[in-house]
Amino acid sequence: MSYRVLTAEIAHETNTFSKVPTGLEAFRRRVFLTANEIPGARRGTRSDLGATFEAAEKFGWTLSYPVAASANPSGRVTDEAFETLADMLLSGADGGIDGALLHLHGAMVTDSHEDGEGELLRRLRAKVGPDVPVVVTLDLHGNITELMATCANALIAVRTYPHVDYYERAWQGAELLQRAMKGEIRPRTVIARRPMLRGLDGGRTQTGPMRELIDRGEQLERDGRALVVSICSGFTAADIHDIGPSVTVTTDGDDAAGRAIAEEFMDYAWKTRDFASVTHWSIDDAVRHAKEGEGKHDRPLIMADVTDNPGSGHYGDATNLLRAMIAADLQNTAFYAIYDPQAAREGARIGVGNSGAITLGGKHDPQAGGEPLTLTGHVVALTDGHFQTFGPMGGGVWRDYGLSMLLRVGGIDIVVISNNGQAVDTAQLTSLGVDPTRKNTVAVKSNHHFRAAFQPIGREVITVDGGGLGSVIWRKAGFTKVRRPIWPLDPLD
Ligand SMILES: [Zn+2]
């Protein structure tokens, strides 16, 4: 028989410290696809929905796909946006479904709900009843809750950071869902956590405790001791009760066995909570290092400002690092990017091939990353910011950064974008005519995802504390709603 399966993508990583609310227009700027638009945009891509379409074909499912929506990380999702997306999702279950395979993030906070995904799953469960299997893929930066674990049958978090396995995880979910719909298994999920605000090295999977636990979880899956083991490091820029790392274990109805595994894994996460594989450079040290390396190498130094990472909901318009780079007169250098639609429009008025004065960045919060910069630069290129990404995280999907400008100031090619986003794909530079492989230095804004595309082309990668919002959160400690006591805010043994 042909099963009727609901699938959808609704993803947002909410930085509750950001002043920028996330309304429907923020989803429209990134991904907002309704039913008929989805197959054309996702079929054949190495994305979660791409895998879901392939699985539907293999298993003969009739797919219901009411919505695919994601917005760049930013402040709380407005009630209007959340209710619209939730209604669209639930409408996909009208007429009854045999199962659901949803692609969510896990760190969505809305005006009214600290646990956006839990609320979505609660409503879906209420609509479809207790027996319809619901399988959910997640980002490993999700702040996973008891409500999510209870309302879903299985939670499957990505196992790579940079996240390059959405496709594989969606396939894993599809196979599990098929078995559950056939009645071969009855998956249930339990969760364990500790009083930790952060841990597991921010989710870095190259080495350290996250790698260790993912490997052990996969071994348990191979041994048949668990259907799924998911390790989430959590997302720290969220002032919510249920923040922090978690382990969820899905078994064939054996909660006690699942709980024993989850608790043991979280014991290890607790013991290793201090582990950090990366330390950040100061702006002065980083820029000096870049200057000293000029002309001595045939591959670029990659330096990433991790404190103004649009991928974590930071503003993307911090100027501290760029100001220091200009002051040091770096040569043959690229900078990605300043998010500033107004500056891009000023550049369009000046016109390609002309020079003029432009006020750049620092407009959201000069306390977080520096004051606006007034620069005289040469407008080298303008594009509509729309291009296809083929890097390890791109998967062939089209991205849209809005009106984009390449502004040359001295020896620095500065990219200015109108639609915020971190550096994850070299096409973000090549689409404006910049070949990053030929530069002395390439500065990006990103915490870790940039490594998938940029580490292979660089001679060295360093991360920089640029004093942006990501740094301010910890310096000014605005956490008032997290459960207490919690490490590292409180002394815990
Ligand atoms: Zn993530």
Residues whose N, C-alpha, C, O or C-beta is under 5 A from the ligand:
A	BS01	ZN	D139 L140 H141
